[in-house]
């Protein structure tokens, strides 16, 4: 019986967990004494989070709250790409935090090269914004997962469709 096993390496995040995280951040801002009167807003859109507040100091506080709440909900810190801080009307500051999703071609090539170089019995193919890894033995796939986890890629990686 010569069946092959496979899994996909993807970069994604749980949208609902992110919605809950942003809700918690907004509640925290309203409840915290040092942030209560700053009229800070945190808005979630499809591709980004927009933070609008009165100073860079409060912006840093909001970053810390966001990172903390995201970590508690098992969201990787790597999904946040903090844009530059812009001046908004009335001495306020605004920042766009882009949400990273999907594996770029460049990173996909790095992953598949790593797999090709270190695992002779395993095939890796780039499929859009994911990398499909296949092999005849499940043990080889387990080894690939362990090895990919050891590398520090600039995106959050998950393993899906394990069959």
Buried (B, 14 or more C-beta within 10 A) or exposed (E): EEEEBBBBBBBBBEEEBBEBBBEBBBEBBEEBEEBEEBEBBBEBEEEBBBBBBBEEEBBEBBBEBBBEBBEEBEBBEBBBEBEEBEEEEEEBBBBBBEBBBEBEEEBBBBBBEBBEEEBEEBBBEBEEBBBBBBBBEEEBBBBBBEBBEEEEBEBBBBBEEEE
